[in-house]
Structures are given as C-alpha cells and as structure tokens.
C-alpha cells in the first residue's frame, strides 16, 4: 500500500499543531518519524489511520482519499487495511491474550484460531493465549499488541512509541519482533518514536516540526 500525504495541516482552534506536511511511504517501506514533544507526531499518525481529522491537505492510500469517506466507510477501511500499535498497549483486561489478538479478525467476521496461535508463536508468546493481560510483563504486553496489529495482515502498520514504556533491552527485543513480523507480512510501517536506536533501524527517518516535515 502506498501512502501519500499532501500539504496536511492540523489546528486546535487558532493554534497550529503542524502545517504543510507532505510525505510518501512506499509499499513495504519502514519510515520513522521523530521530533520534539508536542509537535504532533501522534496526531499525524492518527490522521494516517483516519482516527483524527485534519484542516487542510489530503491523505491518500493507494489512490483512495480517505478524508472523503464517511464515518462508517472509514471504520471499515481501517479495520481491513490498518494495524495500530499503541505505546500504552491498550489490551482489554477482561479478555485473555488469544482473545485480544483475535479482535481484528472478529471485527472482520474472520475468526481463525489457527492464525491467532501462529501469530502468538511468531512473537514468542506461544502457549500464553489463555493468560490474562495482568499476568504478563510490559514487554510481553507490547508483543501482544504487535500480534493483534498484524493478525489480519494489514497493508499499513502504524506504531506510536511502541518501546516508550520499556527498558532498553526489552525495547530492542520488541523492535526485533516488530520488524521481523512487518517484513514477513510485507506491510508498510510508520513508527513514531523518541528512541534514536529504534529510528536508526528505519529505511528513512523524517523530522516533524510545526512548519512541516524534513528528511
């Protein structure tokens, strides 16, 4: 999936979050976005997933202008095409690990217990499907989030500070899993991060500021 963002702008009232953001992510490419706190990195990522709105510019996925879709069409498009890895994991505490990973498939009406089990094996959590989230470590929870984001084989994976709550050694292992599984699925990956180590592994690093984005 090719992602093209053209002259994107986002404001809160009269205050600009960012303006004139233009970038392209090729099929299968890994792009890291870095920048100071408060410049709108997470907001930009949310715009790519049409979880947030914008005030100017366009976001195109394979030629589809997702800003022109209505709310229902956006939700259906996102379920099929996007995987999202959050910094705070956002696993559901009342569901076990396997049920958390299976959520994207359930939303698409594609229950597949075998695929869930294979995905858990791939991220090093084989056999932990029956456990509840509170029985796992932070690094394990982040791998659950990665498995959930990739289980439905989305074309675009968006990761918002996925190692921000982890110690350096665990963060490195989580990045290993994230990259290996993204490559295995042939997905494009956009990573927002403050971590120089994580950004260094990207195909390209882009720097976001209030004025736009630069290499």
Buried (B, 14 or more C-beta within 10 A) or exposed (E): BBBBBBEBBBEEEEEBBBBBBEBEBBEBBBBBBBBEEEBBBBBBBBBBBBBBEBEBBBBBBEEBEBBEBEEEEBBEBBBBBBBBBBBEBEBEEEBBBBBBBBBBBEBEEEEBEEBBBEBBEBBBBEEBBEBBBEEBEBBBBBBBBBBBBBBBBBBBBBBBBBBBBBEEEBBBBBBEBBBEBBEEBEBBBBBBBBBEEBBEBBEBBBBBBBEBBEE
